[in-house]
């Protein structure tokens, strides 16, 4: 990996989210901006395995669309994503396998 690659990737993702001019303390961020920072930081080193727990919670509609696009790109690059969500349309759109849990156990197929 090139030395500047994580910096370039962070700048690109920040630009996608409209955060390129954000120069403030992280403690002052809203929940939505905080969530975007967490997603950006989790993708910096191009991981092959990604765990996301309700990644769309607290995001505005535009950011939700951006996250969906990013997830589709990750799937296209054959990344493995463990995605926990109650929003089934997103799960169905990006998943090739879905496991439903019922009281902490895998639900039987219906």
C-alpha positions as CSV (number, residue, x, y, z in Angstrom):
1,X,0.0,0.0,0.0
2,X,1.3,3.4,-1.0
3,X,2.1,5.7,2.0
4,X,-0.4,8.4,1.0
5,X,-3.2,6.0,0.0
6,X,-5.1,6.1,3.3
7,X,-4.9,9.9,3.3
8,X,-6.1,10.1,-0.3
9,X,-9.0,7.6,0.4
10,X,-10.0,9.7,3.5
11,X,-10.1,12.9,1.5
12,X,-12.1,11.2,-1.3
13,X,-14.7,9.8,1.2
14,X,-14.9,13.1,3.0
15,X,-15.6,14.8,-0.3
16,X,-18.3,12.3,-1.1
17,X,-20.0,13.1,2.2
18,X,-19.5,16.9,1.8
19,X,-17.1,17.0,4.8
20,X,-14.0,18.3,3.1
21,X,-14.3,21.7,4.8
22,X,-14.9,20.2,8.3
23,X,-12.2,21.5,10.6
24,X,-13.5,21.2,14.1
25,X,-13.1,19.1,17.2
26,X,-14.5,15.7,16.9
27,X,-16.3,16.1,20.2
28,X,-18.6,18.7,18.7
29,X,-19.8,16.4,15.9
30,X,-23.4,15.4,15.5
31,X,-24.4,11.8,15.6
32,X,-24.6,11.8,11.8
33,X,-21.2,13.3,11.2
34,X,-19.7,11.0,13.9
35,X,-21.2,8.0,12.1
36,X,-19.7,9.2,8.8
37,X,-16.3,9.6,10.4
38,X,-16.5,6.0,11.8
39,X,-17.4,4.6,8.4
40,X,-14.6,6.5,6.6
41,X,-12.1,5.4,9.2
42,X,-13.2,1.8,8.9
43,X,-12.5,1.8,5.1
44,X,-9.1,3.6,5.0
45,X,-7.0,0.5,4.8
46,X,-9.2,-1.3,2.3
47,X,-10.2,-4.2,4.6
48,X,-11.4,-7.5,3.2
49,X,-13.8,-8.1,6.1
50,X,-16.1,-5.3,7.4
51,X,-18.6,-5.4,10.3
52,X,-21.3,-2.8,10.3
53,X,-24.0,-2.4,13.0
54,X,-26.9,-0.3,11.9
55,X,-24.7,1.9,9.7
56,X,-27.6,4.0,8.4
57,X,-28.9,5.0,11.8
58,X,-28.7,8.8,12.4
59,X,-27.8,9.7,8.8
60,X,-29.6,12.1,6.5
61,X,-31.1,10.8,3.2
62,X,-28.2,11.9,1.0
63,X,-25.7,10.1,3.3
64,X,-27.8,7.0,3.2
65,X,-27.6,7.0,-0.6
66,X,-23.8,7.5,-0.4
67,X,-23.4,4.6,2.1
68,X,-25.5,2.3,-0.1
69,X,-23.3,3.2,-3.1
70,X,-20.1,2.6,-1.1
71,X,-21.5,-0.8,0.1
72,X,-22.4,-1.8,-3.5
73,X,-18.8,-0.9,-4.5
74,X,-17.4,-3.0,-1.7
75,X,-19.5,-5.9,-2.7
76,X,-18.4,-5.5,-6.3
77,X,-14.8,-5.7,-5.1
78,X,-15.6,-9.0,-3.3
79,X,-15.4,-7.6,0.2
80,X,-17.1,-9.6,2.9
81,X,-19.6,-7.4,4.9
82,X,-21.3,-8.5,8.1
83,X,-24.2,-6.1,8.2
84,X,-26.6,-5.9,11.1
85,X,-29.8,-4.0,10.4
86,X,-33.6,-3.8,10.7
87,X,-33.8,-2.2,7.3
88,X,-34.3,-5.2,5.0
89,X,-34.4,-3.4,1.7
90,X,-30.7,-2.4,2.1
91,X,-29.8,-5.8,3.3
92,X,-31.5,-7.5,0.4
93,X,-29.9,-5.1,-2.1
94,X,-26.3,-5.7,-1.2
95,X,-26.4,-9.3,0.2
96,X,-25.9,-12.6,-1.5
97,X,-26.6,-14.4,1.8
98,X,-28.9,-13.4,4.6
99,X,-29.1,-14.9,8.0
100,X,-32.0,-13.9,10.3
101,X,-31.6,-14.1,14.0
102,X,-34.4,-14.9,16.4
103,X,-33.7,-14.6,20.1
104,X,-29.9,-14.9,19.3
105,X,-30.2,-18.0,17.2
106,X,-30.4,-18.5,13.5
107,X,-34.1,-18.5,12.5
108,X,-35.3,-21.6,10.7
109,X,-35.9,-21.3,7.0
110,X,-39.5,-20.8,6.1
